[in-house]
Amino acid sequence: VSNEPGYYEDGQYGIRIENLLVVEPKYTPNSFGLKDGGSYLGFGRLTLIPIQRELIWHSLLSQDHVDWLDAYHAEVWLKISPHLQRPADSGALEWLRKNTRPLRAGGETDRRDFLGSAAVSALAAVGAIALSTKAQAVPEQSGPSTTSAQ
């Protein structure tokens, strides 16, 4: 399954965060009435690429959003970094380290100076959509609330 939340302005630009997912059985802390051998389905990640942090408008993120991004980036680091241990991989390993560090690390600032207000609004919408569609066990629970840029 491809998860591609995005925002597009006709004839202007488009922004998309894309991950490939696999549907798989998921554990839930409560069985919700399932009988022996039953399970719920959820999503597992097939692609593990850091989300471009320079395009994130941090002030629009709730703590739930930050926690999700940090957990995602930790998963990317834990699963990809062991494959980058040869001396020839040192540049790739450093790039991965830099791009998977916790979101609030390094005193990052909002990118309003870098982007126009329409692009920032679009990025905020895409980020909110991507974060609210995080993989979770069925039945769905309500995700973090979203805020739109003004």
ABEGO torsion letter per residue (X at the ends): XBBBBBBBBBGABBBBBBBBBBBBBBBBABAGGBBBGBBBBBBBBABBBBBBAAABBAAABBAAAAAAAAAAAAAAAAAAAAAAABAAAAAAAAAAAAAABBAABGGBBBAAAABBAAAAAAAAAAAAAAAAABBBBOBBBBBBBBBBBX
